[in-house]
Amino acid sequence: MRAFAIALTFAAGLALAGIATAPPAQAGPQPDEILDDPELEQRARALSANLRCLVCQNQSIDDSDAPLARDLRVLVRERLVEGYSDDEIEAFVVARYGDFVLFRPPFNVNTVLLWGSPILVFGAGALGLFLALRRRRDVAPSVTADLTPQERAELERILGEKSSGNS
């Protein structure tokens, strides 16, 4: 039994060492995607940082290793090489995938709920808290009638038994 525990501990240590020394996952532009012109590459990185990966949804296409993110990175770089401006490339991607592809979508009729939802949630929470506190304050304290002499005597007897029983 002891040999099994030692072997299990050794195997766990090897597994942890393997995880700790594993190379990081490759994300972002692959070597074959990087442009030779440093200025164009810098523009591509800036554009990619504002474009959401539609697969991952919480990463930019520059940070994602999803195939669709790679396709978008290549598309951005191809358009830059062809001479498109940053605004034209962003407009093309938005036309194809919608405002959701942008990390900072513009404020318009389609995105008003997106931009207004934090205010709505905060307002609803504040209103709920206000109503709960108001209801709590408005609840009348429970009305207790005066005890009759018999009830008072019974209460004193019960309390007396409890205090004498505890000593």
LOVO-220307 format. One record per atom (N, C-alpha, C, O): residue number from 1; x, y, z. Coordinates in nm, 4 decimals, always signed. Example, Ala and Ser with C-alpha at 12.3 -4.5 7.8 and 13.67 -1.06 7.14 Angstrom:
<atoms>
1/+1.3190/-0.5690/+0.7800
1/+1.2300/-0.4500/+0.7800
1/+1.3200/-0.3300/+0.7800
1/+1.4236/-0.3319/+0.8465
2/+1.2850/-0.2250/+0.7080
2/+1.3670/-0.1060/+0.7140
2/+1.2900/+0.0030/+0.7870
2/+1.3409/+0.1138/+0.8039
</atoms>
This chain:
<atoms>
1/+0.0820/-0.1189/+0.0000
1/+0.0000/+0.0000/+0.0000
1/+0.0868/+0.1260/+0.0000
1/+0.0565/+0.2224/-0.0702
2/+0.1928/+0.1250/+0.0773
2/+0.2826/+0.2399/+0.0852
2/+0.3524/+0.2622/-0.0491
2/+0.3727/+0.3767/-0.0894
3/+0.3889/+0.1555/-0.1182
3/+0.4545/+0.1674/-0.2484
3/+0.3593/+0.2311/-0.3498
3/+0.4019/+0.3097/-0.4344
4/+0.2299/+0.1969/-0.3410
4/+0.1311/+0.2559/-0.4306
4/+0.1197/+0.4063/-0.4070
4/+0.1128/+0.4837/-0.5025
5/+0.1178/+0.4478/-0.2806
5/+0.1083/+0.5899/-0.2468
5/+0.2306/+0.6659/-0.2974
5/+0.2182/+0.7783/-0.3462
6/+0.3486/+0.6050/-0.2859
6/+0.4708/+0.6687/-0.3346
6/+0.4660/+0.6809/-0.4865
6/+0.5021/+0.7849/-0.5416
7/+0.4218/+0.5753/-0.5543
7/+0.4131/+0.5778/-0.7010
7/+0.3114/+0.6823/-0.7475
7/+0.3352/+0.7528/-0.8456
8/+0.1988/+0.6922/-0.6775
8/+0.0960/+0.7897/-0.7120
8/+0.1474/+0.9327/-0.6927
8/+0.1223/+1.0197/-0.7761
9/+0.2179/+0.9562/-0.5848
9/+0.2761/+1.0873/-0.5581
9/+0.3787/+1.1231/-0.6649
9/+0.3831/+1.2371/-0.7111
10/+0.4608/+1.0268/-0.7042
10/+0.5608/+1.0486/-0.8077
10/+0.4944/+1.0815/-0.9415
10/+0.5390/+1.1717/-1.0125
11/+0.3874/+1.0081/-0.9760
11/+0.3164/+1.0318/-1.1019
11/+0.2519/+1.1705/-1.1013
11/+0.2536/+1.2401/-1.2028
12/+0.1951/+1.2109/-0.9872
12/+0.1349/+1.3440/-0.9777
12/+0.2417/+1.4520/-0.9928
12/+0.2183/+1.5542/-1.0573
13/+0.3572/+1.4296/-0.9342
13/+0.4669/+1.5254/-0.9469
13/+0.5135/+1.5389/-1.0908
13/+0.5400/+1.6496/-1.1376
14/+0.5235/+1.4268/-1.1612
14/+0.5615/+1.4316/-1.3028
14/+0.4577/+1.5073/-1.3858
14/+0.4929/+1.5854/-1.4742
15/+0.3309/+1.4838/-1.3568
15/+0.2245/+1.5520/-1.4304
15/+0.2313/+1.7020/-1.4066
15/+0.2193/+1.7803/-1.5008
16/+0.2503/+1.7423/-1.2827
16/+0.2610/+1.8848/-1.2523
16/+0.3840/+1.9474/-1.3181
16/+0.3782/+2.0601/-1.3673
17/+0.4934/+1.8748/-1.3187
17/+0.6142/+1.9255/-1.3833
17/+0.5920/+1.9409/-1.5331
17/+0.6403/+2.0363/-1.5940
18/+0.5192/+1.8478/-1.5919
18/+0.4889/+1.8568/-1.7350
18/+0.4021/+1.9768/-1.7670
18/+0.4235/+2.0454/-1.8670
19/+0.3045/+2.0019/-1.6819
19/+0.2166/+2.1168/-1.7029
19/+0.2945/+2.2465/-1.6855
19/+0.2781/+2.3402/-1.7637
20/+0.3782/+2.2518/-1.5842
20/+0.4529/+2.3744/-1.5551
20/+0.5528/+2.4090/-1.6641
20/+0.5818/+2.5264/-1.6869
21/+0.6058/+2.3077/-1.7317
21/+0.7073/+2.3333/-1.8338
21/+0.6515/+2.3316/-1.9755
21/+0.7274/+2.3447/-2.0716
22/+0.5199/+2.3158/-1.9902
22/+0.4600/+2.3122/-2.1236
22/+0.4683/+2.4502/-2.1871
22/+0.4539/+2.5512/-2.1183
23/+0.4909/+2.4550/-2.3156
23/+0.4962/+2.5861/-2.3820
23/+0.3567/+2.6480/-2.3839
23/+0.2574/+2.5753/-2.3877
24/+0.3475/+2.7795/-2.3814
24/+0.2161/+2.8443/-2.3830
24/+0.1450/+2.8187/-2.5158
24/+0.2092/+2.7942/-2.6179
25/+0.0129/+2.8248/-2.5132
25/-0.0654/+2.8049/-2.6344
25/-0.0336/+2.9172/-2.7329
25/-0.0157/+3.0328/-2.6946
26/-0.0272/+2.8811/-2.8573
26/+0.0053/+2.9793/-2.9598
26/-0.1212/+3.0529/-3.0009
26/-0.2108/+2.9922/-3.0595
27/-0.1305/+3.1798/-2.9724
27/-0.2432/+3.2617/-3.0142
27/-0.1877/+3.3839/-3.0843
27/-0.0687/+3.4145/-3.0760
28/-0.2762/+3.4525/-3.1531
28/-0.2325/+3.5719/-3.2245
28/-0.1821/+3.5368/-3.3616
28/-0.1922/+3.4225/-3.4062
29/-0.1279/+3.6357/-3.4275
29/-0.0827/+3.6132/-3.5645
29/+0.0274/+3.5070/-3.5709
29/+0.1237/+3.5096/-3.4943
30/+0.0104/+3.4166/-3.6619
30/+0.1113/+3.3139/-3.6853
30/+0.2236/+3.3760/-3.7691
30/+0.2026/+3.4779/-3.8350
31/+0.3406/+3.3160/-3.7667
31/+0.4529/+3.3742/-3.8425
31/+0.4208/+3.3979/-3.9900
31/+0.4696/+3.4940/-4.0494
32/+0.3386/+3.3104/-4.0497
32/+0.3062/+3.3283/-4.1918
32/+0.2052/+3.4404/-4.2153
32/+0.1834/+3.4799/-4.3298
33/+0.1426/+3.4928/-4.1083
33/+0.0463/+3.6017/-4.1222
33/+0.1117/+3.7390/-4.1080
33/+0.0585/+3.8374/-4.1596
34/+0.2228/+3.7478/-4.0410
34/+0.2851/+3.8757/-4.0082
34/+0.3352/+3.9432/-4.1360
34/+0.4019/+3.8820/-4.2195
35/+0.3009/+4.0705/-4.1478
35/+0.3391/+4.1477/-4.2657
35/+0.4846/+4.1928/-4.2568
35/+0.5371/+4.2143/-4.1476
36/+0.5488/+4.2069/-4.3715
36/+0.6884/+4.2511/-4.3756
36/+0.7024/+4.3984/-4.3393
36/+0.8029/+4.4395/-4.2812
37/+0.6011/+4.4776/-4.3737
37/+0.6036/+4.6206/-4.3450
37/+0.5633/+4.6434/-4.1991
37/+0.4488/+4.6160/-4.1630
38/+0.6543/+4.6929/-4.1140
38/+0.6228/+4.7109/-3.9723
38/+0.5067/+4.8070/-3.9469
38/+0.4300/+4.7894/-3.8522
39/+0.4946/+4.9088/-4.0324
39/+0.3849/+5.0054/-4.0149
39/+0.2496/+4.9390/-4.0420
39/+0.1541/+4.9591/-3.9671
40/+0.2421/+4.8602/-4.1490
40/+0.1180/+4.7886/-4.1797
40/+0.0865/+4.6852/-4.0719
40/-0.0291/+4.6665/-4.0340
41/+0.1904/+4.6188/-4.0237
41/+0.1691/+4.5189/-3.9182
41/+0.1161/+4.5852/-3.7911
41/+0.0295/+4.5305/-3.7229
42/+0.1688/+4.7025/-3.7606
42/+0.1215/+4.7750/-3.6423
42/-0.0257/+4.8148/-3.6602
42/-0.1042/+4.8047/-3.5659
43/-0.0631/+4.8596/-3.7791
43/-0.2033/+4.8934/-3.8059
43/-0.2916/+4.7696/-3.7971
43/-0.4034/+4.7757/-3.7461
44/-0.2405/+4.6567/-3.8473
44/-0.3170/+4.5314/-3.8409
44/-0.3406/+4.4913/-3.6962
44/-0.4508/+4.4493/-3.6609
45/-0.2390/+4.5036/-3.6123
45/-0.2531/+4.4706/-3.4699
45/-0.3545/+4.5617/-3.4025
45/-0.4356/+4.5158/-3.3220
46/-0.3502/+4.6909/-3.4350
46/-0.4442/+4.7862/-3.3750
46/-0.5874/+4.7538/-3.4168
46/-0.6787/+4.7577/-3.3343
47/-0.6070/+4.7219/-3.5441
47/-0.7408/+4.6842/-3.5907
47/-0.7866/+4.5538/-3.5255
47/-0.9010/+4.5431/-3.4812
48/-0.6987/+4.4565/-3.5197
48/-0.7324/+4.3258/-3.4637
48/-0.7665/+4.3339/-3.3154
48/-0.8469/+4.2551/-3.2656
49/-0.7061/+4.4281/-3.2453
49/-0.7326/+4.4411/-3.1017
49/-0.8753/+4.4870/-3.0748
49/-0.9286/+4.4610/-2.9669
50/-0.9390/+4.5553/-3.1714
50/-1.0753/+4.6034/-3.1526
50/-1.1791/+4.5109/-3.2148
50/-1.2988/+4.5378/-3.2049
51/-1.1357/+4.4024/-3.2788
51/-1.2302/+4.3094/-3.3403
51/-1.2449/+4.1850/-3.2530
51/-1.1467/+4.1197/-3.2176
52/-1.3687/+4.1543/-3.2198
52/-1.4002/+4.0408/-3.1315
52/-1.3971/+3.9103/-3.2103
52/-1.4448/+3.9034/-3.3236
53/-1.3404/+3.8077/-3.1489
53/-1.3474/+3.6743/-3.2072
53/-1.4907/+3.6254/-3.1905
53/-1.5416/+3.6189/-3.0786
54/-1.5548/+3.5916/-3.2995
54/-1.6948/+3.5506/-3.2938
54/-1.7114/+3.4107/-3.2364
54/-1.8226/+3.3717/-3.2010
55/-1.6047/+3.3356/-3.2267
55/-1.6095/+3.2027/-3.1665
55/-1.5880/+3.2144/-3.0157
55/-1.6667/+3.1618/-2.9370
56/-1.4828/+3.2823/-2.9766
56/-1.4486/+3.2960/-2.8340
56/-1.5346/+3.4020/-2.7645
56/-1.5720/+3.3847/-2.6486
57/-1.5654/+3.5087/-2.8327
57/-1.6481/+3.6207/-2.7890
57/-1.5883/+3.7064/-2.6781
57/-1.6328/+3.8197/-2.6598
58/-1.4917/+3.6589/-2.6049
58/-1.4313/+3.7430/-2.5016
58/-1.2840/+3.7710/-2.5332
58/-1.2104/+3.8213/-2.4484
59/-1.2427/+3.7388/-2.6533
59/-1.1055/+3.7633/-2.6961
59/-1.1066/+3.8400/-2.8274
59/-1.1998/+3.8297/-2.9071
60/-1.0022/+3.9159/-2.8473
60/-0.9888/+3.9812/-2.9775
60/-0.9400/+3.8763/-3.0774
60/-0.8934/+3.7690/-3.0389
61/-0.9513/+3.9088/-3.2051
61/-0.9035/+3.8125/-3.3049
61/-0.7522/+3.7980/-3.2977
61/-0.6969/+3.6978/-3.3431
62/-0.6854/+3.8975/-3.2409
62/-0.5406/+3.8910/-3.2246
62/-0.5015/+3.7931/-3.1141
62/-0.3940/+3.7333/-3.1192
63/-0.5890/+3.7765/-3.0136
63/-0.5591/+3.6890/-2.9005
63/-0.6127/+3.5479/-2.9180
63/-0.5772/+3.4587/-2.8410
64/-0.6963/+3.5263/-3.0162
64/-0.7635/+3.3975/-3.0322
64/-0.6888/+3.3078/-3.1300
64/-0.6240/+3.3545/-3.2237
65/-0.7001/+3.1771/-3.1052
65/-0.6421/+3.0816/-3.1997
65/-0.7507/+3.0048/-3.2751
65/-0.7229/+2.9008/-3.3349
66/-0.8748/+3.0560/-3.2727
66/-0.9842/+2.9930/-3.3464
66/-0.9628/+3.0121/-3.4967
66/-0.9073/+3.1137/-3.5386
67/-1.0060/+2.9161/-3.5774
67/-0.9880/+2.9289/-3.7227
67/-1.0545/+3.0547/-3.7806
67/-0.9990/+3.1166/-3.8714
68/-1.1709/+3.0927/-3.7302
68/-1.2371/+3.2130/-3.7800
68/-1.1550/+3.3373/-3.7464
68/-1.1474/+3.4300/-3.8270
69/-1.0941/+3.3399/-3.6293
69/-1.0087/+3.4539/-3.5923
69/-0.8897/+3.4622/-3.6872
69/-0.8507/+3.5714/-3.7286
70/-0.8326/+3.3485/-3.7214
70/-0.7210/+3.3478/-3.8171
70/-0.7676/+3.4034/-3.9512
70/-0.6981/+3.4841/-4.0129
71/-0.8857/+3.3601/-3.9964
71/-0.9385/+3.4092/-4.1234
71/-0.9565/+3.5612/-4.1207
71/-0.9268/+3.6295/-4.2187
72/-1.0049/+3.6129/-4.0087
72/-1.0243/+3.7574/-3.9963
72/-0.8905/+3.8316/-3.9917
72/-0.8770/+3.9393/-4.0499
73/-0.7920/+3.7742/-3.9229
73/-0.6589/+3.8372/-3.9204
73/-0.6009/+3.8449/-4.0621
73/-0.5447/+3.9468/-4.1023
74/-0.6160/+3.7357/-4.1360
74/-0.5654/+3.7318/-4.2741
74/-0.6414/+3.8334/-4.3592
74/-0.5808/+3.9046/-4.4393
75/-0.7732/+3.8404/-4.3425
75/-0.8546/+3.9345/-4.4184
75/-0.8119/+4.0786/-4.3909
75/-0.7983/+4.1581/-4.4839
76/-0.7909/+4.1124/-4.2645
76/-0.7473/+4.2473/-4.2271
76/-0.6144/+4.2783/-4.2935
76/-0.5974/+4.3865/-4.3497
77/-0.5203/+4.1858/-4.2881
77/-0.3880/+4.2097/-4.3450
77/-0.3933/+4.2197/-4.4981
77/-0.3225/+4.3010/-4.5576
78/-0.4767/+4.1372/-4.5612
78/-0.4902/+4.1446/-4.7067
78/-0.5441/+4.2813/-4.7490
78/-0.4948/+4.3415/-4.8443
79/-0.6450/+4.3293/-4.6777
79/-0.7049/+4.4594/-4.7098
79/-0.6031/+4.5731/-4.6879
79/-0.5985/+4.6687/-4.7652
80/-0.5220/+4.5613/-4.5816
80/-0.4196/+4.6641/-4.5578
80/-0.3197/+4.6677/-4.6726
80/-0.2818/+4.7753/-4.7188
81/-0.2773/+4.5513/-4.7183
81/-0.1803/+4.5441/-4.8282
81/-0.2418/+4.6023/-4.9557
81/-0.1715/+4.6631/-5.0365
82/-0.3739/+4.5834/-4.9739
82/-0.4417/+4.6363/-5.0919
82/-0.4632/+4.7874/-5.0846
82/-0.5059/+4.8486/-5.1824
83/-0.4336/+4.8483/-4.9684
83/-0.4417/+4.9928/-4.9581
83/-0.5679/+5.0469/-4.8924
83/-0.5911/+5.1677/-4.8952
84/-0.6486/+4.9619/-4.8342
84/-0.7694/+5.0086/-4.7668
84/-0.7317/+5.0841/-4.6392
84/-0.6295/+5.0559/-4.5767
85/-0.8159/+5.1803/-4.6018
85/-0.7935/+5.2533/-4.4773
85/-0.8471/+5.1693/-4.3600
85/-0.9212/+5.0731/-4.3797
86/-0.8087/+5.2073/-4.2402
86/-0.8553/+5.1365/-4.1208
86/-1.0074/+5.1417/-4.1107
86/-1.0709/+5.0414/-4.0781
87/-1.0657/+5.2568/-4.1381
87/-1.2118/+5.2721/-4.1312
87/-1.2812/+5.1850/-4.2353
87/-1.3857/+5.1263/-4.2073
88/-1.2246/+5.1766/-4.3536
88/-1.2848/+5.0935/-4.4582
88/-1.2803/+4.9454/-4.4196
88/-1.3764/+4.8724/-4.4436
89/-1.1716/+4.9018/-4.3611
89/-1.1595/+4.7617/-4.3200
89/-1.2584/+4.7317/-4.2081
89/-1.3271/+4.6295/-4.2103
90/-1.2652/+4.8222/-4.1097
90/-1.3588/+4.8021/-3.9990
90/-1.5031/+4.8014/-4.0507
90/-1.5839/+4.7197/-4.0064
91/-1.5360/+4.8907/-4.1430
91/-1.6709/+4.8962/-4.2010
91/-1.7025/+4.7673/-4.2766
91/-1.8153/+4.7183/-4.2706
92/-1.6041/+4.7121/-4.3477
92/-1.6246/+4.5868/-4.4210
92/-1.6558/+4.4723/-4.3244
92/-1.7486/+4.3947/-4.3472
93/-1.5781/+4.4626/-4.2172
93/-1.5989/+4.3540/-4.1195
93/-1.7337/+4.3713/-4.0490
93/-1.8047/+4.2734/-4.0261
94/-1.7688/+4.4948/-4.0148
94/-1.8983/+4.5207/-3.9492
94/-2.0127/+4.4895/-4.0445
94/-2.1143/+4.4340/-4.0028
95/-1.9977/+4.5244/-4.1716
95/-2.1026/+4.4938/-4.2698
95/-2.1232/+4.3433/-4.2818
95/-2.2352/+4.2971/-4.3034
96/-2.0170/+4.2684/-4.2680
96/-2.0262/+4.1235/-4.2810
96/-2.0767/+4.0559/-4.1539
96/-2.1555/+3.9617/-4.1616
97/-2.0318/+4.1033/-4.0350
97/-2.0626/+4.0339/-3.9093
97/-2.1482/+4.1146/-3.8115
97/-2.1918/+4.0600/-3.7102
98/-2.1729/+4.2400/-3.8381
98/-2.2547/+4.3222/-3.7503
98/-2.1707/+4.3928/-3.6444
98/-2.0511/+4.3674/-3.6299
99/-2.2375/+4.4831/-3.5700
99/-2.1684/+4.5623/-3.4679
99/-2.1117/+4.4761/-3.3553
99/-2.0206/+4.5191/-3.2845
100/-2.1649/+4.3548/-3.3383
100/-2.1178/+4.2671/-3.2308
100/-1.9695/+4.2354/-3.2441
100/-1.9039/+4.2054/-3.1443
101/-1.9156/+4.2415/-3.3649
101/-1.7749/+4.2073/-3.3872
101/-1.6810/+4.3120/-3.3270
101/-1.5622/+4.2855/-3.3081
102/-1.7339/+4.4304/-3.2971
102/-1.6515/+4.5362/-3.2382
102/-1.6542/+4.5272/-3.0866
102/-1.7600/+4.5053/-3.0275
103/-1.5386/+4.5439/-3.0231
103/-1.5348/+4.5481/-2.8769
103/-1.5988/+4.6764/-2.8253
103/-1.6561/+4.6775/-2.7163
104/-1.5897/+4.7840/-2.9020
104/-1.6516/+4.9116/-2.8641
104/-1.7479/+4.9508/-2.9757
104/-1.7155/+5.0344/-3.0601
105/-1.8677/+4.8893/-2.9757
105/-1.9620/+4.9202/-3.0833
105/-2.0115/+5.0641/-3.0730
105/-2.0137/+5.1213/-2.9641
106/-2.0510/+5.1224/-3.1851
106/-2.0993/+5.2609/-3.1829
106/-2.2357/+5.2686/-3.1141
106/-2.3099/+5.1705/-3.1095
107/-2.2669/+5.3852/-3.0616
107/-2.3977/+5.4066/-3.0009
107/-2.4955/+5.4417/-3.1123
107/-2.4857/+5.5480/-3.1736
108/-2.5902/+5.3513/-3.1381
108/-2.6931/+5.3773/-3.2391
108/-2.8207/+5.3030/-3.1991
108/-2.8277/+5.2451/-3.0907
109/-2.9196/+5.3047/-3.2850
109/-3.0492/+5.2431/-3.2543
109/-3.0333/+5.0941/-3.2243
109/-3.1011/+5.0411/-3.1363
110/-2.9452/+5.0270/-3.2962
110/-2.9282/+4.8833/-3.2771
110/-2.8544/+4.8478/-3.1486
110/-2.8700/+4.7370/-3.0973
111/-2.7743/+4.9400/-3.0960
111/-2.6934/+4.9085/-2.9784
111/-2.7363/+4.9852/-2.8540
111/-2.6672/+4.9810/-2.7523
112/-2.8503/+5.0558/-2.8606
112/-2.8930/+5.1349/-2.7458
112/-2.9173/+5.0462/-2.6232
112/-2.8847/+5.0859/-2.5114
113/-2.9736/+4.9279/-2.6427
113/-2.9961/+4.8375/-2.5295
113/-2.8636/+4.7888/-2.4713
113/-2.8500/+4.7750/-2.3497
114/-2.7671/+4.7630/-2.5576
114/-2.6348/+4.7209/-2.5119
114/-2.5708/+4.8277/-2.4248
114/-2.5192/+4.7973/-2.3172
115/-2.5736/+4.9522/-2.4700
115/-2.5130/+5.0611/-2.3946
115/-2.5965/+5.0994/-2.2731
115/-2.5413/+5.1401/-2.1708
116/-2.7288/+5.0869/-2.2826
116/-2.8163/+5.1281/-2.1728
116/-2.8408/+5.0213/-2.0685
116/-2.8895/+5.0529/-1.9600
117/-2.8090/+4.8962/-2.0971
117/-2.8399/+4.7882/-2.0027
117/-2.7719/+4.8046/-1.8667
117/-2.8359/+4.7743/-1.7661
118/-2.6473/+4.8501/-1.8566
118/-2.5914/+4.8691/-1.7217
118/-2.6707/+4.9705/-1.6397
118/-2.6916/+4.9520/-1.5198
119/-2.7145/+5.0774/-1.7054
119/-2.7944/+5.1783/-1.6349
119/-2.9285/+5.1191/-1.5934
119/-2.9751/+5.1430/-1.4820
120/-2.9910/+5.0418/-1.6828
120/-3.1195/+4.9794/-1.6504
120/-3.1069/+4.8804/-1.5349
120/-3.1916/+4.8780/-1.4456
121/-3.0028/+4.7999/-1.5365
121/-2.9826/+4.7020/-1.4289
121/-2.9555/+4.7724/-1.2967
121/-3.0107/+4.7342/-1.1935
122/-2.8713/+4.8745/-1.2989
122/-2.8423/+4.9502/-1.1775
122/-2.9695/+5.0185/-1.1261
122/-2.9966/+5.0165/-1.0061
123/-3.0465/+5.0780/-1.2153
123/-3.1709/+5.1448/-1.1764
123/-3.2721/+5.0473/-1.1177
123/-3.3373/+5.0775/-1.0177
124/-3.2852/+4.9308/-1.1795
124/-3.3786/+4.8298/-1.1279
124/-3.3342/+4.7818/-0.9900
124/-3.4177/+4.7625/-0.9017
125/-3.2052/+4.7626/-0.9708
125/-3.1543/+4.7204/-0.8397
125/-3.1777/+4.8265/-0.7336
125/-3.2176/+4.7949/-0.6215
126/-3.1526/+4.9535/-0.7687
126/-3.1742/+5.0635/-0.6736
126/-3.3219/+5.0760/-0.6395
126/-3.3566/+5.0976/-0.5234
127/-3.4101/+5.0626/-0.7396
127/-3.5536/+5.0691/-0.7147
127/-3.5985/+4.9535/-0.6258
127/-3.6769/+4.9733/-0.5330
128/-3.5495/+4.8341/-0.6536
128/-3.5834/+4.7177/-0.5703
128/-3.5378/+4.7361/-0.4270
128/-3.6118/+4.7046/-0.3338
129/-3.4177/+4.7864/-0.4085
129/-3.3658/+4.8110/-0.2738
129/-3.4491/+4.9174/-0.2026
129/-3.4822/+4.9029/-0.0849
130/-3.4826/+5.0243/-0.2748
130/-3.5647/+5.1308/-0.2165
130/-3.7010/+5.0764/-0.1730
130/-3.7473/+5.1058/-0.0628
131/-3.7654/+4.9971/-0.2597
131/-3.8975/+4.9433/-0.2259
131/-3.8900/+4.8444/-0.1096
131/-3.9785/+4.8416/-0.0241
132/-3.7844/+4.7635/-0.1068
132/-3.7698/+4.6680/+0.0031
132/-3.7494/+4.7400/+0.1359
132/-3.8081/+4.7012/+0.2369
133/-3.6665/+4.8448/+0.1366
133/-3.6437/+4.9209/+0.2600
133/-3.7691/+4.9966/+0.3014
133/-3.7992/+5.0064/+0.4203
134/-3.8417/+5.0495/+0.2053
134/-3.9652/+5.1220/+0.2364
134/-4.0691/+5.0276/+0.2940
134/-4.1360/+5.0607/+0.3920
135/-4.0830/+4.9099/+0.2335
135/-4.1795/+4.8117/+0.2829
135/-4.1426/+4.7680/+0.4239
135/-4.2295/+4.7499/+0.5091
136/-4.0152/+4.7516/+0.4473
136/-3.9690/+4.7086/+0.5795
136/-3.9997/+4.8158/+0.6849
136/-4.0372/+4.7837/+0.7976
137/-3.9836/+4.9422/+0.6476
137/-4.0086/+5.0522/+0.7389
137/-4.1581/+5.0707/+0.7636
137/-4.2003/+5.1043/+0.8742
138/-4.2383/+5.0479/+0.6574
138/-4.3822/+5.0708/+0.6686
138/-4.4563/+4.9595/+0.7414
138/-4.5709/+4.9791/+0.7819
139/-4.3953/+4.8451/+0.7589
139/-4.4617/+4.7356/+0.8282
139/-4.4778/+4.7759/+0.9741
139/-4.3809/+4.8076/+1.0432
140/-4.6019/+4.7736/+1.0184
140/-4.6283/+4.8138/+1.1562
140/-4.5755/+4.7079/+1.2513
140/-4.5845/+4.5886/+1.2221
141/-4.5216/+4.7487/+1.3623
141/-4.4764/+4.6494/+1.4587
141/-4.5960/+4.5681/+1.5067
141/-4.7073/+4.6195/+1.5178
142/-4.5716/+4.4428/+1.5342
142/-4.6817/+4.3565/+1.5754
142/-4.7427/+4.4109/+1.7050
142/-4.6734/+4.4478/+1.7998
143/-4.8721/+4.4134/+1.7035
143/-4.9452/+4.4677/+1.8181
143/-4.9560/+4.3587/+1.9234
143/-5.0049/+4.2489/+1.8969
144/-4.9099/+4.3907/+2.0422
144/-4.9202/+4.2952/+2.1522
144/-5.0139/+4.3536/+2.2559
144/-4.9945/+4.4651/+2.3043
145/-5.1130/+4.2784/+2.2881
145/-5.2093/+4.3239/+2.3882
145/-5.1502/+4.3052/+2.5266
145/-5.0632/+4.2204/+2.5469
146/-5.1958/+4.3816/+2.6185
146/-5.1529/+4.3624/+2.7570
146/-5.1967/+4.2249/+2.8032
146/-5.3034/+4.1758/+2.7662
147/-5.1129/+4.1642/+2.8841
147/-5.1445/+4.0308/+2.9344
147/-5.2474/+4.0410/+3.0475
147/-5.2470/+4.1339/+3.1282
148/-5.3322/+3.9438/+3.0487
148/-5.4269/+3.9351/+3.1598
148/-5.3494/+3.8903/+3.2826
148/-5.2396/+3.8363/+3.2691
149/-5.4038/+3.9113/+3.4022
149/-5.3333/+3.8648/+3.5222
149/-5.3032/+3.7145/+3.5198
149/-5.1976/+3.6729/+3.5673
150/-5.3917/+3.6343/+3.4668
150/-5.3677/+3.4898/+3.4591
150/-5.2513/+3.4592/+3.3634
150/-5.1672/+3.3742/+3.3926
151/-5.2471/+3.5304/+3.2471
151/-5.1390/+3.5077/+3.1511
151/-5.0049/+3.5531/+3.2082
151/-4.9020/+3.4887/+3.1875
152/-5.0080/+3.6649/+3.2801
152/-4.8843/+3.7154/+3.3407
152/-4.8327/+3.6165/+3.4450
152/-4.7126/+3.5900/+3.4504
153/-4.9212/+3.5620/+3.5274
153/-4.8825/+3.4654/+3.6300
153/-4.8256/+3.3399/+3.5648
153/-4.7261/+3.2844/+3.6114
154/-4.8893/+3.2959/+3.4570
154/-4.8405/+3.1760/+3.3866
154/-4.7030/+3.2013/+3.3255
154/-4.6161/+3.1142/+3.3287
155/-4.6837/+3.3211/+3.2697
155/-4.5547/+3.3563/+3.2112
155/-4.4460/+3.3606/+3.3181
155/-4.3360/+3.3097/+3.2962
156/-4.4747/+3.4197/+3.4319
156/-4.3765/+3.4263/+3.5398
156/-4.3443/+3.2871/+3.5926
156/-4.2298/+3.2585/+3.6278
157/-4.4470/+3.1992/+3.5982
157/-4.4225/+3.0620/+3.6430
157/-4.3291/+2.9900/+3.5453
157/-4.2360/+2.9208/+3.5866
158/-4.3549/+3.0070/+3.4166
158/-4.2722/+2.9392/+3.3152
158/-4.1292/+2.9934/+3.3198
158/-4.0331/+2.9166/+3.3163
159/-4.1160/+3.1255/+3.3277
159/-3.9821/+3.1839/+3.3329
159/-3.9125/+3.1462/+3.4614
159/-3.7914/+3.1241/+3.4615
160/-3.9860/+3.1381/+3.5712
160/-3.9265/+3.0979/+3.6994
160/-3.8772/+2.9551/+3.6946
160/-3.7709/+2.9250/+3.7490
161/-3.9526/+2.8649/+3.6301
161/-3.9105/+2.7251/+3.6184
161/-3.7834/+2.7157/+3.5360
161/-3.6931/+2.6390/+3.5694
162/-3.7759/+2.7933/+3.4282
162/-3.6567/+2.7889/+3.3431
162/-3.5336/+2.8388/+3.4172
162/-3.4261/+2.7801/+3.4054
163/-3.5484/+2.9483/+3.4947
163/-3.4309/+3.0012/+3.5645
163/-3.3903/+2.9126/+3.6809
163/-3.2716/+2.9014/+3.7114
164/-3.4859/+2.8502/+3.7459
164/-3.4494/+2.7612/+3.8594
164/-3.3960/+2.6280/+3.8058
164/-3.3150/+2.5630/+3.8719
165/-3.4403/+2.5873/+3.6876
165/-3.3928/+2.4620/+3.6287
165/-3.2517/+2.4745/+3.5754
165/-3.1822/+2.3733/+3.5663
166/-3.2067/+2.5907/+3.5404
166/-3.0750/+2.6122/+3.4845
166/-2.9680/+2.6272/+3.5905
166/-2.8499/+2.6112/+3.5596
167/-3.0052/+2.6580/+3.7170
167/-2.9033/+2.6808/+3.8169
167/-2.8571/+2.5575/+3.8830
167/-2.7704/+2.5629/+3.9701
</atoms>
